[in-house]
Amino acid sequence: MVLSWDDLAGRALGRQFPEAVLDVTAAVGAVGPMQTQTARSAFLGLAARFPGTTHAQVTEAYAAGAIVRGSTIRGTVHTASPEHYSVLAEATRVGQHPRWARVLGITDDQIADLWDSMEDHAREWRTPEELRLHLVAWLGEHSPATQDAAETAPGRYLAFGHGGLVRRPASGEKWEGQGKPLYATFDRTRTATMADVVRLHLASHGPSSRQDVAWWSGVPLRVVEEALDGLDLVEEDGPEGRAYVDLPGAPPPRDLPGVRLLPEFDALLCGYDSKARDRFATPEHHRRLWNETNGMLLPPMLVDGRITGYWRAAGTARTRPLDVTWFSRTRRPRKDELDEPVAALEAVLGITVSSVTITRELV
């Protein structure tokens, strides 16, 4: 049997959309890490999967440390359970070391010492500027010839983007906002390995190709291949001539009729190789959703288990309109199908949707 894109989609939906109703902590643990450089994405991702999730519930989970957020794999921001964040930290260590070496001009041993130094400095909450100044001082002492690298945009990011820190809003509230952050050292719950990274990806997104795992984790394909050796996995042939691996006893496939309003950078797209995301979106639709110039993604709309449009609830007002766009030659969402997604959106963002507009776009 050769798996089709629909087969892969159904099996992935069985993991990303559990049928059980879970609290926020259990929900984030069940679906796996969520890409959240847009802060509201964690709120929206949970609301799409568990309608009825409230703004207060997500905020309380963040404030209690039951879920955490920080810069990890591929240099992006993710929200995860502490257990899963420990695994992301390992993938980040492996995947980001070469980048640090290039940008800062230091050796692997020096990078490891620098990470330790940054984490010691962030035993209390620090601003990005405080972290940058610590990076500058460390380079001045240990690698003076490369000190100027910390003044570049990539260098400034590396002061907090190495996977060993978590972030919170400086205001202490508005976890869904893009306000100023503070950073502190994350106390890992465990020492993870690359085999753990592979298992986490498959538990959250499988079945997956080796390329999917490598893209998602931000590590070289050869590292993924090495991690796969010795793991007890099921392997099947799939689209594009690729082999797809999965965990034994994985959840059964699931149909998902109706409409869901997904967040920017949702796992149904960002869990997979950017060149092979056909299980949920056609290449034409993917190109429309993803702006390659700035790396931003429009918030997708899922209809009957396929991404066939996008949505906007623009502005910061408590009351705002919702604009839904569906792509030509796909099924038009009915107005009544949006009642539950709108209610989920209102509950998790604490807003009121004043009107709903549905528009077709030629793609």
C-alpha positions as CSV (number, residue, x, y, z in Angstrom):
1,M,0.0,0.0,0.0
2,V,1.2,3.5,-0.9
3,L,0.0,6.2,1.3
4,S,-1.8,9.2,-0.3
5,W,-1.9,12.8,0.8
6,D,-5.4,12.2,2.1
7,D,-4.2,9.2,4.1
8,L,-1.4,11.3,5.7
9,A,-3.9,14.1,6.5
10,G,-6.3,11.8,8.2
11,R,-3.6,10.3,10.4
12,A,-2.2,13.7,11.3
13,L,-5.7,15.0,12.2
14,G,-6.0,12.1,14.6
15,R,-3.2,13.6,16.6
16,Q,-3.7,17.3,16.1
17,F,-7.5,17.2,16.9
18,P,-8.0,14.7,19.7
19,E,-11.7,14.0,20.3
20,A,-11.4,14.1,24.1
21,V,-12.0,17.5,25.8
22,L,-8.8,18.4,27.6
23,D,-7.7,21.3,29.8
24,V,-5.1,23.7,28.5
25,T,-2.1,21.9,30.0
26,A,-3.2,18.5,28.8
27,A,-4.2,19.9,25.4
28,V,-0.7,21.4,24.7
29,G,0.9,18.2,25.9
30,A,-1.4,16.2,23.6
31,V,-1.0,18.1,20.3
32,G,2.7,19.0,20.8
33,P,4.6,22.2,20.4
34,M,2.9,25.1,18.7
35,Q,4.8,27.7,16.6
36,T,3.9,31.0,18.2
37,Q,6.1,33.9,17.1
38,T,2.7,35.5,16.7
39,A,1.7,35.4,20.4
40,R,-2.0,34.9,19.8
41,S,-1.3,31.7,17.8
42,A,-1.3,29.6,21.0
43,F,-4.7,30.9,22.0
44,L,-6.1,30.4,18.5
45,G,-4.6,27.0,18.0
46,L,-6.2,25.7,21.2
47,A,-9.5,27.3,20.4
48,A,-9.6,25.6,16.9
49,R,-8.8,22.2,18.4
50,F,-10.8,22.6,21.7
51,P,-13.7,25.0,21.2
52,G,-14.7,26.6,24.4
53,T,-11.1,27.2,25.6
54,T,-11.1,30.6,27.3
55,H,-8.6,33.5,27.4
56,A,-8.4,33.1,31.1
57,Q,-7.5,29.4,30.9
58,V,-4.6,29.9,28.5
59,T,-3.3,32.9,30.5
60,E,-3.4,31.0,33.7
61,A,-1.5,28.1,32.2
62,Y,1.2,30.4,31.0
63,A,1.4,32.3,34.3
64,A,1.7,29.0,36.3
65,G,4.4,27.7,34.0
66,A,2.2,24.8,33.0
67,I,3.0,25.8,29.4
68,V,6.0,27.8,28.3
69,R,7.1,29.9,25.4
70,G,10.5,30.8,23.9
71,S,12.8,30.8,20.9
72,T,13.7,27.3,19.9
73,I,13.8,25.2,16.7
74,R,14.7,26.9,13.5
75,G,15.1,30.2,15.4
76,T,11.3,30.4,15.8
77,V,9.1,30.9,18.9
78,H,7.2,27.9,20.2
79,T,4.8,27.2,23.0
80,A,5.0,23.8,24.6
81,S,4.7,21.8,27.8
82,P,7.8,21.9,29.9
83,E,8.5,18.2,29.0
84,H,8.3,19.0,25.3
85,Y,10.3,22.2,25.7
86,S,13.2,20.2,27.0
87,V,13.1,18.2,23.8
88,L,13.0,21.3,21.7
89,A,16.0,22.6,23.6
90,E,18.0,19.6,22.4
91,A,17.0,20.1,18.8
92,T,17.9,23.8,19.1
93,R,21.3,23.0,20.5
94,V,22.0,20.7,17.6
95,G,20.4,22.8,14.9
96,Q,21.5,26.3,15.9
97,H,25.1,25.6,16.9
98,P,26.4,26.0,13.3
99,R,24.5,29.3,13.0
100,W,26.0,30.7,16.2
101,A,29.5,29.6,15.0
102,R,29.0,31.5,11.7
103,V,27.5,34.6,13.1
104,L,29.8,35.0,16.2
105,G,32.9,33.4,14.8
106,I,33.6,31.2,17.8
107,T,34.2,27.4,18.2
108,D,31.7,24.8,19.4
109,D,33.4,24.6,22.7
110,Q,33.1,28.4,23.1
111,I,29.4,28.2,22.1
112,A,28.7,25.7,24.8
113,D,30.5,27.9,27.4
114,L,28.6,31.0,26.1
115,W,25.2,29.2,26.5
116,D,26.1,28.3,30.1
117,S,27.1,31.9,30.7
118,M,23.8,33.2,29.2
119,E,21.7,30.8,31.3
120,D,23.6,31.7,34.5
121,H,23.0,35.4,33.7
122,A,19.2,34.8,33.2
123,R,18.6,33.1,36.5
124,E,16.4,36.1,37.1
125,W,14.2,37.8,34.4
126,R,16.2,39.8,31.9
127,T,15.3,42.2,29.1
128,P,16.6,41.6,25.6
129,E,19.0,44.5,26.0
130,E,20.4,43.1,29.2
131,L,21.0,39.8,27.5
132,R,22.7,41.5,24.5
133,L,25.0,43.4,26.8
134,H,26.0,40.2,28.5
135,L,26.7,38.6,25.1
136,V,28.9,41.6,24.2
137,A,30.8,41.4,27.5
138,W,31.3,37.7,27.1
139,L,32.7,38.0,23.6
140,G,34.9,40.9,24.8
141,E,36.5,38.6,27.3
142,H,36.7,35.4,25.3
143,S,36.7,36.4,21.7
144,P,37.5,40.1,21.3
145,A,38.0,39.9,17.6
146,T,34.4,38.9,17.0
147,Q,32.8,41.2,19.6
148,D,31.2,43.4,16.9
149,A,29.1,40.4,15.7
150,A,26.9,40.9,18.7
151,E,25.9,44.3,17.4
152,T,24.4,42.9,14.2
153,A,20.7,41.9,13.9
154,P,21.4,38.2,14.0
155,G,23.8,38.6,16.8
156,R,21.3,40.5,18.9
157,Y,18.8,37.7,18.3
158,L,21.2,35.1,19.5
159,A,21.3,36.7,22.9
160,F,18.0,35.1,23.7
161,G,17.3,32.6,20.8
162,H,19.3,29.5,21.8
163,G,16.5,27.4,23.3
164,G,17.7,27.6,26.9
165,L,15.4,30.5,27.9
166,V,11.7,31.1,28.1
167,R,9.9,34.4,27.8
168,R,6.9,36.2,29.3
169,P,5.4,39.6,28.7
170,A,7.2,42.4,30.6
171,S,3.7,43.7,31.7
172,G,3.0,40.4,33.4
173,E,-0.2,40.0,31.4
174,K,-1.5,40.0,27.8
175,W,0.2,36.7,26.8
176,E,-1.7,37.0,23.5
177,G,0.0,40.3,22.7
178,Q,3.3,41.3,20.9
179,G,4.5,43.5,23.8
180,K,8.0,43.8,25.2
181,P,9.3,40.4,26.6
182,L,11.4,39.3,29.5
183,Y,13.6,36.2,29.4
184,A,14.7,33.7,32.1
185,T,16.5,30.4,32.1
186,F,14.3,27.3,31.5
187,D,15.0,24.5,33.9
188,R,14.9,21.4,31.8
189,T,12.7,18.6,33.0
190,R,15.0,16.0,31.4
191,T,18.1,15.5,29.3
192,A,16.7,14.8,25.8
193,T,18.3,13.2,22.8
194,M,17.7,13.4,19.0
195,A,15.7,10.2,19.2
196,D,13.4,12.1,21.6
197,V,13.1,14.8,19.0
198,V,12.1,12.3,16.3
199,R,9.6,10.7,18.6
200,L,8.0,14.0,19.5
201,H,7.7,15.1,15.9
202,L,6.0,11.8,15.0
203,A,3.7,11.8,18.0
204,S,2.5,15.3,17.1
205,H,2.6,15.3,13.2
206,G,3.2,11.8,11.9
207,P,3.4,9.9,9.6
208,S,6.3,12.0,8.4
209,S,9.1,11.8,5.9
210,R,12.7,12.2,7.0
211,Q,12.6,15.6,5.3
212,D,9.6,16.6,7.3
213,V,11.4,15.8,10.6
214,A,14.5,17.6,9.5
215,W,12.7,20.7,8.4
216,W,10.5,20.9,11.5
217,S,13.4,20.4,13.9
218,G,15.9,22.5,12.0
219,V,18.6,19.9,12.1
220,P,20.5,18.4,9.2
221,L,19.0,15.4,7.4
222,R,22.0,13.2,8.3
223,V,21.3,13.8,12.0
224,V,17.7,12.7,11.6
225,E,18.9,9.6,9.8
226,E,21.2,8.8,12.6
227,A,18.4,9.3,15.2
228,L,16.1,7.0,13.3
229,D,18.5,4.1,13.5
230,G,17.5,1.8,16.3
231,L,14.0,3.3,16.8
232,D,11.0,1.0,16.7
233,L,9.1,2.6,13.8
234,V,6.6,1.7,11.1
235,E,7.7,2.7,7.6
236,E,5.4,3.0,4.5
237,D,5.8,4.4,1.0
238,G,4.0,7.7,0.3
239,P,3.8,10.6,-2.2
240,E,6.7,12.0,-4.1
241,G,8.5,8.7,-3.8
242,R,9.3,9.4,-0.1
243,A,9.1,6.9,2.7
244,Y,7.0,7.9,5.7
245,V,7.7,6.7,9.3
246,D,5.5,6.6,12.3
247,L,5.2,5.3,15.8
248,P,3.7,1.9,16.4
249,G,0.2,2.2,17.8
250,A,-0.3,5.7,16.6
251,P,-3.9,7.2,16.8
252,P,-6.3,6.2,14.1
253,P,-7.1,8.6,11.2
254,R,-9.8,11.2,11.7
255,D,-12.3,13.0,9.5
256,L,-12.9,16.6,10.4
257,P,-16.0,18.0,8.8
258,G,-16.9,21.6,9.1
259,V,-14.9,24.8,9.6
260,R,-12.0,25.6,11.9
261,L,-10.2,29.0,12.1
262,L,-6.5,28.2,12.5
263,P,-3.7,30.5,13.7
264,E,-0.8,31.8,11.8
265,F,1.9,29.2,11.6
266,D,-0.4,26.3,12.4
267,A,1.1,22.9,12.8
268,L,-1.0,21.6,9.8
269,L,1.5,23.6,7.7
270,C,4.5,24.2,9.8
271,G,4.9,20.6,11.0
272,Y,6.2,19.6,7.5
273,D,8.8,20.2,4.9
274,S,7.9,23.5,3.3
275,K,8.3,21.9,-0.2
276,A,5.8,19.1,0.6
277,R,2.7,20.4,2.5
278,D,0.2,18.9,0.1
279,R,-1.5,16.8,2.8
280,F,-3.5,19.9,3.9
281,A,-3.1,22.5,1.2
282,T,-2.4,22.6,-2.6
283,P,0.8,24.2,-3.7
284,E,-1.2,27.1,-5.2
285,H,-3.0,27.7,-2.0
286,H,0.2,27.4,0.0
287,R,1.9,30.0,-2.1
288,R,-1.1,32.4,-1.5
289,L,-0.9,31.8,2.3
290,W,2.8,32.0,2.7
291,N,4.7,35.3,2.0
292,E,8.2,34.1,1.2
293,T,9.5,37.7,1.3
294,N,8.9,38.1,5.1
295,G,8.1,34.6,6.1
296,M,4.6,35.4,7.3
297,L,1.6,33.1,6.9
298,L,-2.0,34.2,6.7
299,P,-4.2,32.5,9.3
300,P,-5.6,29.5,7.4
301,M,-9.2,28.3,7.3
302,L,-9.7,24.5,7.5
303,V,-12.8,23.2,5.7
304,D,-13.5,19.5,5.9
305,G,-9.9,18.8,6.8
306,R,-8.4,20.8,4.0
307,I,-6.9,24.4,4.1
308,T,-9.0,26.2,1.5
309,G,-8.9,29.9,2.6
310,Y,-7.9,32.3,5.3
311,W,-9.5,34.7,7.7
312,R,-8.9,38.1,9.4
313,A,-10.3,39.8,12.5
314,A,-8.3,43.0,12.1
315,G,-7.6,45.5,14.8
316,T,-7.2,45.5,18.6
317,A,-10.7,46.7,19.6
318,R,-12.8,44.4,21.8
319,T,-15.5,44.4,19.1
320,R,-14.4,43.8,15.5
321,P,-15.5,42.3,12.2
322,L,-14.5,38.9,10.9
323,D,-13.6,38.5,7.2
324,V,-13.4,35.0,5.8
325,T,-12.0,34.3,2.4
326,W,-12.4,31.0,0.5
327,F,-10.5,29.9,-2.5
328,S,-12.2,29.4,-5.8
329,R,-12.9,25.8,-6.9
330,T,-13.2,24.7,-3.2
331,R,-16.3,24.3,-1.1
332,R,-17.8,27.6,0.2
333,P,-18.2,27.6,3.9
334,R,-21.8,28.1,5.0
335,K,-22.6,31.0,7.3
336,D,-24.1,28.7,9.9
337,E,-20.8,26.6,9.9
338,L,-19.0,29.7,11.2
339,D,-21.1,30.0,14.4
340,E,-19.0,27.6,16.5
341,P,-15.6,28.9,15.2
342,V,-16.7,32.5,15.9
343,A,-17.8,31.6,19.4
344,A,-14.4,29.8,19.9
345,L,-12.6,32.9,18.7
346,E,-14.6,35.2,21.0
347,A,-14.0,33.0,24.0
348,V,-10.3,32.6,23.6
349,L,-9.5,36.2,22.7
350,G,-12.1,37.9,24.8
351,I,-13.6,39.8,21.9
352,T,-17.0,40.2,20.3
353,V,-17.3,39.6,16.5
354,S,-19.6,42.3,15.2
355,S,-20.2,40.9,11.7
356,V,-19.0,38.0,9.4
357,T,-18.2,38.5,5.7
358,I,-17.5,35.6,3.4
359,T,-15.6,36.4,0.2
360,R,-14.3,34.2,-2.7
361,E,-10.8,34.7,-4.0
362,L,-9.6,33.4,-7.4
363,V,-6.5,31.3,-6.9
